[in-house]
Amino acid sequence: MRFGLLGPLHAQIAGRAVPLNGPRQTKMLAALLIDANNIVAMERLVAVMWDGNAPATAVRQVQDAVSGLRRNLVVCGAPGSLISTRRGGYEIHLARDQLDLLEFDHERHLAEQRTAPFETALALRRALACWRGSALADTPSQVLEIDAAGLNEKRAATHKQCLAIELDLGRHREVIDELTVLLREHPYDEQVAEHLMVALYRCGRQGEALQAYERLRRTLADELGVDPTPPLQALHQRILTADPALAAPVPAQGPSGTPPESPAPAAPGPAMAMPVRQLPLDVTDFVGRAEALAEIAGLLDVSASNRAPVAVIVGSPGVGKSSLVTHAARLASANFPDGQLYLNLAATSDEPRDPGLMLAEALRALSIAGSAIPNGLSERAALYRSLLVDRHMLVVLDDAGHADQVLPLLPGADGCAVLITSRTLLTQLPGARHIDLDVLSPAEARELFTGIVGRRRVEREPGEADAILDCCGNLPLAIRIAGGKLAGRPAWSLRVLRERIEDESRRLAELRIGDLNVRASVELSLRLLPADAVRALSLLGLLGPYTLPGWVVGPLLDRPDGEEVLDTLVDASLVRLTATDAIGQPRYRLHDLIRTCAVEIAAPLPTADKRDAIIRVLSVWLDLVRRGTDRLPAGLLTAAPGSAPRRSLPDAVMDRLMADPFGWFDAERDNLLGVVKLAVDRGLDELAWELAAGTATYYDHRCLYQDWQHGHRLALDAAEATGNARGASVLLRGLGQLHIYQDEFDRATRALDMSIELCRDNGDKRGEALSVAMLSTVSRVQGRDDEALERVEQALAIAVGEGDRDVEAQLSCSMAVMRLMQGQLEEAESWFTGALNLSRALDDEHRVAVVLRRFSRLHDRRGDPDEALRCLWQASATFERLADERCTAYTLLEVGRVYAGQDDRDQASPALERAAGLFHRHGDRQDEATCWQLIGDLDAAAGSHHMARQHRGRALRLWQTIGEMNQTTAPARPSSP
């Protein structure tokens, strides 16, 4: 499927042109393409259609034109959801490689990111290659002509920028013809004239350069009555005097000698919902490794005869494997336009990452979420390979331990390549090429050392520098530690450090590779650090192999701010600044060897001191989780606080972190599970369950079912082992809701029954009400309406008795739904109205939207579809703004139902297809099946019996899957909350 507007309007699907029935469909398609992936308002479409003086029936005629356009596209093979009906307009959904304008903008953006002129020129050439002529050359519309003019201006600006860069690269001969044509098209453009004059002069055509100036001077004088600007006059004078500064630079070419005019762009792969760009930050002072980089580049070059799909970089600890692979991967990233996936296998840590969990992480990066991720290792690996089969992606597997850990993560696709770092040979990997990474050469080691310490200091004491590097054995980690020590102590001479490490008996305990020990270098650095920095490092090692925010040092040391101490550790190269996350927090990590050393240093500390430090850090995490949850859209999974301690960061820090609560949770996602595990490992069951339960609202909104289940299971085991009934009841309730989302109703019932029993034993009325309410959902979904009503009434009575208005608002809506199902419309309206008023009084916009969505059913039952749709669009706007995909899907399902009731297939099917896609993404088989069944019914009513069989068959297969999971045979009802 391919569309184009950078030239005559172009639409092609499956190799054949899409027929457009007249100028109206042509205009509608052009208007949608110009704003692809954005809502195009009805007012703009009317303006495009008529250029003013629109008739009274303009909106209906636009709807008819878009409907006809959609039919033509579908007949040619486009998905029905390609053009979606949105509130107030329409939207066309296209991937970058499906529209030339998107590709043009993407390549221009890449050009802006490039720092090397040659790479910038290549990207600009790829952008210009997207054009086939003047934009929308054959589309008659005054409104679109304005847009087309803007696009043409952007093209001209891109062309000028590209030619200017190529001129600076010494390609003056090649750009003359294009500059001549460009000046003919833009006869007043002095910048183009300047470039043409310089290009002609550098080709030895001084006279023609002067003629070009004279032609421009006459044109400006005759037609505009002005003279050339002073800079152009100055250039004219420099050409007259043959200024040597105008001489041509040495012609520049790319790494393979290919000029920018003939790039070989990689074939685009299938579109992804999100770009995958996961490579870590490059090492800014990376030096040397030319041979290794060249070898890796050759292995990754798709045109090279010696290409290998898998390259394993092997070397000893601290030799720089990860830095080399990150640098090489970034250099090669342009060859893999579909993205770069990075997975840290942590083989050298206390807990090597399981390949199944790694596959789940990779699948999430590829936009597979929730329980759509298969449970088994082989199924995950198969889905992973299927997603990559037509893509050009680079996969980086850092710190691999053995072949079994790596094999499931190999994509096996021709367009993909894999870079692996490991301390051991992985000879069992088929087709893998191994690169043995040694220490730096003497010249590279000196360059690295000089970059850290400073050229002046090294030049003052060159012999001392050589002696230090010799003692370090040219090992990068040791050099960084030694150099960092000097950089942090500018008053030291190099001789001071050399004297500390030149004694061989000392060095064997300090630097080692073979006979030299890296741990000793760390110990030497620690002796020179302040006591609080040593203590901070030792305690940081206890937090595990995670990338941490800088604030953790403060609570570890029991002080408000630990940034100064952290800076000391960073300066000494003992803690590495790895990245800045999406909310602007610097992220820090201890190298594996340094973390191991830190744990050893912490061993002699009193057990109580270590426990207290960990409790302080976890207390801050708990406070952050609670504050972040309070800023998310309200939910009923949040439990009342337990007895675990809480500790707050300074207000300024807290305000900065919580400015974007979703962003904070996203940035700390790995740590959210890590702190639960740390609490469990340290026997802190109260902290463990509160941390696990506190993240449930975030996991709920993001549909992170694997994380949700993993954290709750860890904490539940700890709570049950210590007899923590309160914690166990909360965690069981959270797992019960998770099982409902995953259509695992038997498991949900067991978990919720146990939660209710524990709540009653401990007098937790609110917890009991919530668990009973969740059980009512199970009863309703499985068709036990009387039981469901009884449970809702029971839960509501408890909530009202406890004065819990939040729970009362939810359960009032549930009562309304039950009355509606019984056909008691007046009672249902009363309950809906009460729930809506209470939700508004509580200022709970999410709950208001939920009630409006459910209220729409009543309006539709009463024959008022317009009011039903008004409620649904209002609810949809709220869910879209809150980025709640699951509730958006439920709302779209209701929209589809309303339109289906009006036999409006054109409006119903797109809404239902989009809802089905969202349900599929999050593993909600039940509601997805409902969507396909409704679409099948609409197909049958329209006489499309083949499509009806397909869609109904899809629904049946999903219901059969749900039945097998729960030992039932009847299709379940939708489970929307």
N, C-alpha and C positions, 0 to 999 in steps of 0.2 A: 504494500500500500504506500503510495507516494503522491504528495501534493506539492505544487509549486506556484508561487506568485512572483518570484524574482525573474520576470519575463512574462510571456503570455500565461494566463491562468491555466494550470495543468492539474489534472486529477487522474490517477491511474491505479487500478487495483488488479492484482493477479495478471499483470502484463497487458491489460487492455484499458482504454480510456473510458472514464465514467461519463455516460450521456447526461448532459444538462439541458433540461427542457426550457429553453428560452432565457432571456436576459435576467429575469427575476431570480431564478435559481443560481445563475452565474454570480449575480451581485451578492446573494446571501452567502454562498460558499466563500467568496473573496472576503467579505466582511468577517466571517467566522475565522478564516485562516489568518488574517492580519492580527487578530487577538487570540490566537490558539491557546488553549488551556486556561482561558479566562472567560468570565461571563460577558457576553455581548448584550448590552441592554436593548430592550425592545425599541426604545426611542431612537437608538443609533441605527438599528436595522430599518426602521421606517424612513429615516433620513437618507440612508443609502439607497433604498428602493425608489424614492420619488424625488430626491433633491429639492424638497420643499413642496408646499401645496398638497400634502397627503390627503387622500379621501377619508371619509368617516369610517370606512371599513378597512383602514390601513392595517390595524393589528391582525384582523382575521386573515387578510391576504398574505401578510408576512408568515403567519402560522401555516397557511396552506403551502406557501413556497418552501418553507423549511421542511414540512412534512413530505412534500414531493421529493425534495433533495435527499432526505433521509432514506426514502424508499429506493431511489436510484442507487444510492451507495450500498444499501443492504443487498439489493439484487446482484450487484457486482461482487459481493463477498465481504463487505465491511461488517463489523459487528454492529448490532442494533444500538449499542451504547456509544457509538462514535460521536454522535451529536446528542447531547443530553439537554432536556428541558430543565432550566433552572429558574429560580424565583426572579421574575422580571426580565428574563431573556433566555438565551441559549449558549451552549459551550461545546466546542469541538475538542476532543481529547486526542492528542497526537504525541508520539515520541519524537525525540530530536531528529532521528534519521528518517522520519516520515514527512518532514516539511522543510523545504530549502531555507526558509526564513529562520527557523530555529537553528539549523546547522550554521547559517551565516553568523547569527548572533553568538553561538557557542564558540566558533573559531575566533571571532573578534575578542571574546572574553579570554580565550586561551592566549591570544597574542598579548593582551594587557598583562597577563601573569608572567610571561616570559621575560627573563632578564638578558638572555643572549640575543643580540640583534638577528643572527641567522635564524634562530628558532622563531623569533617574532615574525620575520618575513615569511617563513614557511606557513605559519598559522594564517597570516593575512592572505597568502596565495590560495590556501584552501578555502578561505572565506569568499574570495572573489570567484573561485571556481563554481560556487553555488549559483551564479547568475547566468541567465540565458538571454538577456536583453533588458529593456526597460521594464520596471515593475508594472504588472497589471496592464500591459500594453494594449490589450484588447477588451478591457472591461469598462463599459460606458457608465460612469457615475462621477458626478462632481465631488461628492464627499470622498470617494475612494481615490480620486485624482490627487487630492491633498495628501493622503497617506502615501500614495505611490511616489509623489514628489519628495517626500521626506525620506523614503527608502532609497531613491535614486541619489539623493544628496549623501546619504550614509555610504552608499557604494563608492561615490566619487571620493569622499574623504578617506575611505579605506584604501582606495587605489593610490591616492597621493601619498598616504603614510607608507604604504608598501614600497613604492618607487623611491621615496626619500631614503628609506633604510637600505634598500639595495644599492642605491648610489653611494651611500656611506660605506657599504661593504666592498666597493671597488668594481661594481658591475655596471659601469657607465656605458659600455658598448651595448649591453643587452637592453637597457631601459630607454634608449633614445626614441625608438619608434613609438613606444607606449606614451612617452611624455609628449611627443609631437601630436598624437591623436588627442590626448587629454587637453592640451593647450588649444587645439582647434575647437573642442567642445566647450571649453571655458576660457574664452579669449581675453578676459580681464584678470585672470588668476595669476598674480605676480609670483606666488610661490612655485607654481608649475613652471612658469617661465624661468625662474631662477634655477630650478633643478635641470631644466633642459640646457640652459647656457653652460652650467658646470659640466654636464655630461658631454656636450659637444667639445668643450675646451679640453677635457681630459682625453678625448679621442684624437687630439691634434687638429681639431677643426675650429680653430680660433675665429676665422672669418665668419663661419656659419653661426657661431655663438654670438658674435657682434650683430649679425643680421637679425637673429631672433630678438635681441634687445631692441633694435631699431623698429622692427615690425610692431612690437608691443608699445613702444613709445608713441608711434604714429596713431595706433588704434586708440590709445587712451586720450591722446590730444584731440583727435578728430571727433570721437564719439562721446567722450566724457568731459573734455576740456581740462584734463589734469595731466600732471607729469608722473613718471614712475616714482615710487617711494625712495627715500634716501638709501636704504640698504641695497636696493636693486641698482641704483645709480653707482653705489660704491663697488658692487660686483662688476659692473661694466668697466669701471676704471681699472680694477685689478686685472681683468682679462686683457685690457689694452696694454698694461705694463707687464704682462706675463708673470704675475705674482707667484713665486715658488710655492706658497702655502696652498695654492689651488691644485697642486699635483695630486695625481690619483693615489689612493691607498692601495696596499697589496690586495688583490682580489680575494674575497673570503668565500669559502665553501663549507659545506656541512661536514659532519664526521665521515661520511662515505663519499665525499666529493660531489654530491648531487646538488646542483644549483637550486635556488628556491622556486624557479619556474616549474620544476617538474617533480614535486613531492610525490611520494607514493603513499597516500593515506590508506590506513587499514580499512578493510571492509567493515561497515558498521554491523554490529550484532543486534539482537533483539532488544527492544527497549526495556529498561528496568524502571520500577516505580521510584527508586531513589538512586543517585549516583553512589558508587562504592569507591571511596578514596581514603583508605585506612592506613596508609603508610605512616610510620612515626616521623617526627621531625628529623630532617637531615642534620648530621653533625657539622656545625658551621666551620670548624677548623679541621675537617677531614684532609688528610695528606696522603700522597703516595698511592700505593697499591695499583699502579698503572697496569701491570701485567694481569693481575687478578680481575680488574675491571674490564680489560679488553677481552679476557677469556669469557667472562660472564656475558658481556655484550654480544659476543659471537654466538654463545649458546642460546641467547634470547632472540637473535635476529632470525625472523621467519624465512628470509631469503638465503641464509647461510647454509652451506652444505653440511657443516658440522653441528647444526642446531641440535640441542638436546632439550626435551620437554621438562626434565627435572635436573636441577643442579644442586648438589649438596656441598656447602661450605663447611669444612671440617677444621678444627683447630683447638688448641688448649684454652683453658679459662683465661679471660683477659686479653686475648690476642686480637680482638676487634672484629669478630665474625658478624655480629649484628650491625655494627656501624657500616661495615663494607656492604652488606646485603641491602641495607636501607639506602645507601648512596647509589648503588648500582640500580636498584629498583626505581628510584626517582629519575635517574638518567634514562631508563628504558620505558618510562610510563607512557610516552607518546605512542609507543608501539602497541599499547594495550588500551584502546580507547574506551572499553567497557568497564575499566576500573582496576583497582588493585586491592586485594583482600589481604589483611594481615592478621595472623593468629599466633599468639604466644603459647606454645605447648608446655612451657615451664617444666621441662624434664629434669632440670637440676634443682628444682625446689623440693620442699617437703611433700608437696602434693602435685605430682605431674598431672596435667590436664587430661581428662578422659576424652578419647576421640569422639565419642557420642556427644558430649557437651560442646566440643569444638565444632562439630557439624551443626548443632543447633545454633551456635553463635553465627556461623557462616550463613545458614539459611535465613536467620533474622536480618543479616546484612543484605541479603538478596530479596528482602520484602516478604518472606514467609513468616507468619506470626502465629501466636497462640497455639492451640492444639492442632493447627494445620501442619505443624512439624511432627513427622512420624515418631513413634516411640522407639522402634528398634534401630540398632546401629546400621544394619544393612539397608533398611528402608530409607534412612536419612542419607546414607551415602549415595543411593540410587537417585534420590530426588536432587541432591547436590550436583551429581554428574549431569543429570538431565537439564538442570537450569543453566549449566555452563557449556552445553554441547555446541551452541552456535555463537558463543561469545569469545571475545579476545580479552582475556583477563590474565593478570599476573597474581599468583598466590604466593605469599611469603609465610613460611612456617618457621618460626623462630624457636630456638632451643628445643630441638627434637631429641628424644631419647633413644627410640628404637623403631624399627620398621613398622611394627604393628600399630604404633601410635600415628604413623604418617600415612600408611596405605589408604585408609578410608578417606583421607583428605585430598587425594590426588584427583584432579578433574578428568583426566583422560581425553580431553578435547584437543584437537589439532591447533586451535587458535589460542590455547592457554599455555602458560609456562609456570613452573614452580621453582622458587628459591628456598632452600632449607639451610638452617644453621644447626650444627650438632657438634658435640664433643667427641663423638665416635663415628666410625664409618658405618654407613647404612647400605651395605652391599646387597641386601635383599631387595632393594627397590629396583624394579625393572627399568632398564634404559636410563638410569641415573648416571650423571657425570659428577665425579667428586673433584673438588678443588681443595687441596691441602694448604691452609693458610698458616704461614710462618710468622715470626716476629718481623718488625719493620727492618728495612735495610738501614745501615748507618746514616745515610743521607736523609731518609724519611724520618728516622727517629730524631735527628737534629732539627729538622724542619718543624716537627710537632713540638718539641721542647722549646724551640725559639718562639713559636707562636704563643705559647702559654706564658713564658717567662718574660719575653721582650727582647728584641734584637740588640738593643744597646748593652744590656747586661751580659748577654752571651758573647758579644764581640769584645767586651772588656776582659772576659775570662774564658777564652775558647778552650784552653786545655782543661779547665775545671769542668766545663760543659761536657767535653768528651768523656772525662772520667765518670761523671754522674751517669751518662747514658750507658757506659760500659757496665757499671754496677747494676743498672736497671735491666740489663740484658735486652735492651730495645723492645721490651714488652710494653704495648700501649698503656695498659692499666697502670703499670708501675711508673711510666713516664708521666702520666697525668697526675698521679699522686705526688711524685717528687716535684714536678713543675708547678702544681697548684700550691704546694707548700711555699715555694719561692715567690710565686705571684702574690700570695697573701702576706708576705713579709718582705716588703721592698727594701728594708734596711739591711737585709742579709746580703752577704757576698755569696757567690756560688761555691766558694771554698768551704764555707761553713757546712753546707749540705754534703759536699763531697767528703769532708772529714767524718761526718756521721755515718756514712755508708761504705767507706773504703775498706774498713777492717773486715777481712774475709770471714772471721768467726762471727761477727755481728751480721754480716750480710746474709749468711746462710739461714739466719733466723728471720731475715727481713724481706729478701727478694728471692723468689724461687720460680724457675721454669726448668724442669728437670732437677738440677741441683739448686735452683733458685726458687724461692717461695714468695708468692705475692702477698700472702697473709702478713709476712713480716713488714712489708712496706706499709700496710694499713696500721700495724701496731706502732711503727715509727711515727706516722702521722698523728696518731692518737695521743702519743706522749707530748706532742707539741701543741695540742689543742687545749683550750680552757676546760676546766672540769665540767662545766655545765654542758659543753658541746659533746664531750665524751659520754656523759650520762644520757644526753638526748639520743645519740647514735645507738647506744646499747638498748635503750627502750624502743626506739624505732624498729629495731630488728625483731622485737616481740610482736609487732603488728602484722607480720606475714608478708608474703610476696605480692604486694599490691601497689598500684600507683596512687599516691596519697596527696591530698591537698596540704598546703603548708601549715594550716592552723593546728594540725594535730600536735605539733611540737609544744605549743603553749600548755595544753592540759597534761601532756606527758610530764612536763617539768613543774606542773602546778603553779603556773604564772600566767598572767593575762595575755602575753604576747611572746611568741618564741621565734619571731622572724629573724632577729639578729643572730641567734644561735644557729638557725637554719642556714642563714647566709654564710656563716663560718664553715659549716659542713659542706655547702656547695662550693665554696672557694677552695676547699681542700680536696675537691673531687671525690668526696666520700658519699655524697648524695647527688644524684643527677637530676637536673631539670629536664624532664622529658618532653613536655608540651605545655601549651595553654589551652584549657578546655573551652567548650562552647560558651560558658558564662564568664570567661575571663580569668579563671583561677589557674595559676601555675601548678603543674603536677610534678611530683617528685617521686623518685624511686631509688632504692638501694640496690647496687649491683649484687648479684647472688653471693659472690665471695665476701663482699663487705657485710652483707646481711648476716651470713654465717658467722663471721668474726664478731659482729655486734651481739649476736645471741650468746656467744662464748663470753664476751665481756660482761654481759648482764648476769651470767650464772652466779657469780659471788654475791650479787645484791640480795638483801633480805627478801624473802618470798612475799612478805606483806607489802614492801615497797613496790615490787613489780605488780602485784595484784591491784594496789591502789592506783598506780599509774594507768593501768588498763581500764579500770573502772571509770577514772576521770575522762579518758578519751571516749569510751562507750557512752558515758552520760551526755557528752556533747552531741554525739551522733543521735542519741535518742531525742534530745531537745530539737535538733535540726529536723529530724523526721517528723516530729509532732508539729513544728511550726510550718514546715513545707506542706504537710497534709491539710493543715488549717486553711492554707491559701489555695488549695485545689477545689474544684467543684465539689460541693458537699456530697457525702455518701454515708451509708449506714454501716460500713465495715469498720469504722473507727471505734475502738473500745475505750472505755473509761480508763484513765491512767492507773497503773498498778503502783507498787511500792518502790520501783527502781529509782535510783537517784537521777537527777537531771542537773546539767551544768550548762550555762549559756556563754556564748562568745560575746565579745564587746558588741554594743548595739550597731556601730558602724559596719562591722564585719557581717553581722547577721542581716542587716538591711541589704547589703550588697549581694549576699548569697541568695537571699529569698526574693530578690526583685523578680526573678523568673523561676517560680517553684518547679514547674515541669522541667525546665532546663537544668536546675540543680539535681533533681532526681535522675535525669538522664545521664548527667555527668558522673554521678556517684553510683551508677547502677551496679558495677562490679563490687564496690565496697559495701553496698547494702547487704549483700549476701555474706561478704567477708566478715563484717562485724557481728552478724548472727553466729557464724561459725566460731569466731574468736570468743564470744561470750559463752557458747556451749563448751568449748575446749577448756575454758577457765572455770567451769562450774558455776557460772553466773546465770542461772536459769531465769530469774526474774527479768534481767536485762535482755536475755535472749528472746523471751516470748514477746516482750513489749517492742523490741526492735523489729521482729518478724511481723507482728500484727500491725505495727505502725505503717509498714510499706504497702499494706493490702489495697488501700485506696488508689495509690499510684499504679500498682500492678493492674488493678481493675480498669482504670482509664486507658492504660497503654496495652491491655490484653497480654501481659507478660506472664502467661500461665506457667511456664517452666520455672521461672524465677520464684513466682508465688508459691508453687508447690514445694520447691526445694527448701526455701527458707522456713516455711511453716513446718515441714517434716522435721528439719533439724531441731527447731525450737520445741516442737511437740514431744519428740523423744526425750529431750532434756527435762521438760516440765513433768512428764509422766514418771521419769526415773526418780525425781525428787518429790513427787506427790504434790506438785503445784497445780491444784485443781482449777484455780481461777485462770491461770495461763492456758491450761489444757482446754478449758471450755471455749475460750476466745479463739484459739488456733483451730479447734475442731469446727467451729462455726465458719471461719474463713475457708477452710478446706471444703466444707459443705457447699458454700456458694460457688467455689471453683468447680466442684464436680457438677453442679447444675449447669454452669456455662459449657462444660465439656460433654453434656448429655449423659453423664454417668450417674443416673438417678439412684441406683441401688447404693452406690458408695456414698452419695450425698445423704441419703436417708440414714445410713449407719452413723456417719459422722455427726449429723444434726441430733439424732436421738441421744448419742453420748454427750453432746454439748448441753442439751436440755437437762439431762440428769445431773450433770455437774453444776449447772446454774441453780437448779432447785436445791441441791445440797448446800450451796454457798449463799443462797438468798439473793442471787443476781437476777432481779426481775427484768431489767432491760435486756440482758443477754438472753434470758428465756424467751422474751417476746420476739426478739429478732430471729432466734433459731426456729421457733414455732412458725413465724411468718415465712421463713425460707422453706420449711416443710410443706406449707400450704401451696407454694409454687410447684413442688414436686407432685402433690396431689392433683392440682389443676392440670398440669401438663399431661399427666397420665390418665386424665378423664374421670377422676374421683371427685366430682364437683361438691357433693355434700360434705365429704371429709375436708376438702379445701376450704369451704365456707366456715365450717366449724373451727378450723385452725385459725383462720383470719379473725373470727370473732373472739377467740381465746386470746390471741396475741394483742388485739386492739384493746380488750378489756384491761390487760396488764399494763399497756402503755398509758392509757387514760388514768388508771389508778396511780401510776408512778409520776404522772404529770410530764411525761416525755413527749413533747409536741412534735419533735422531728419524726419519731417513730409513728406517732398518731397520724401525721400527714401522709406518710407512706401507706399505712394500713387502711386509712380512709379511702385512698385511691384503689387499693386492692379490694375493699368491700364494694366499691362502685363497679368494678370489673365483674365481680361475682354476681351482683344483682343484675347487671346487664346480660350476663350469660343466662340467667334465669328468666329473662324477658321482663323483669320488673323495671321498666324504664323510668318511672317517676322516682322510685327509690334510688336508682342508679344516679339520676341527675342530682338528687339531694346530696349523695355522698361525694360525687365529683365536685360539686360546687363547694362543699365544705373543705375538701382536700385542697382545692385551688386557692381558696381564701386563706387557709392556714399556711400553705407554702409561701404565698406572697407576704403574709405577716412575718414569716420567718426569714424573709429576704433570701430564699433559696431558689435561685433562678433555674438551677438544673431540675429540681423537683417540680417547679412550675411547668417546665417544658415536658416532663414525663406525664404530668396530669393532663396537660393539653393534648398530648398524643393519644392517651387512652380515652379522653373525653370525645375525641373525633369519632370514635366508634358509635357513640350514642347519637351524635348528630347525623351520621350516615344512616343509622337504623331508622331514624325519624324522617328520612327522605330529604335531608338538607345537606347535600354534598358540598355546596359552596362553603357553608360554615365549617364543615369537617376539614376541608382543605385549608381554610384560614387558620384553624388551630394547628394543623400539621406544618404549614410553612412557618408559622411563628415558632413552633418547637424546633423545627429543622434549623432555623437561623441560630437559635441558642446552642444547639449541639455542634453545629459547624464552628461557631465562634470558640467553643470550649474544646474543640478538637476531639470530641467524643465519637469515635467511629462507630462503635457498637450501637449507641442510641440513634445515631444518624441512620444506620441501617434499619433499625426497627421503624423509624419514622417513614423511610422510603417504602417499606413494606406496606404500611398503612396507606400511604399515598397511592400505591399501586392498587390496593384493594378498592379504594374509593373510585378511581378511574375505571377499574374493571367492572364495578357495579353499574357504571354508565356505558358499558360496552365501548369505551374509548381505548382501543388497543394501542394507538400511537402514543398516548400519554402514559398508559399503565406499564407497558413493556419496558421502556427505558428505566423507569424508577425501580421496577422489580429486578431487572438485570443488574443494576448498580448495587441494590441491596444484597442480591445473591453473591456478588463478588466480594462485598465486605464480610458477609457471613462466612464465606469460604476462607477468606484470609485469616479469620479468627477462629476457625474450627467449629463454628456453630452449624452443625449438620441439619439440625431440626428446622431452624428458620430458613436456611438455604433451601431445604426441600419444599417448604411452603411456597417460596418464591417461584421455584420451577414448576410446581403444580399449577399455580395461578397462571403463569405464562402459557403452560400447556393448554389450560382451559380456554384462554383467549385465542390461542392458535386454532383450536378446534372450532370455536364459534366463528372464526374468520374463514374456515374451510381449509386451513393449512394443516391437514391431518398428519402429514409426515413429520412436520416440526412438532406438532402436538404429541405424537408418540415419543419423539426424542426427549422432549422436556419432561413429560410425565414419567418416562422411564428413569430419567435422572433423579427425579424426586423419589421414586419408589426405591431405587438403590440406596439412597441416603437413609430413608426410613428403615430399610432392612438392616443397615449397619447399626442404627440406633437400637433396634430391637435386639440384635445379637449382643450388643453391649449390656443390655439391661434385662435379658431373658423375657422380652415381651414381643408380641407380634403386631399389635395395633399401632398405626401411626400416632405419634404424640402430637399434642398441640404446641403452637409456638410458645417459647419460654420467655418472651420479652418481659422485663421487669416493669 
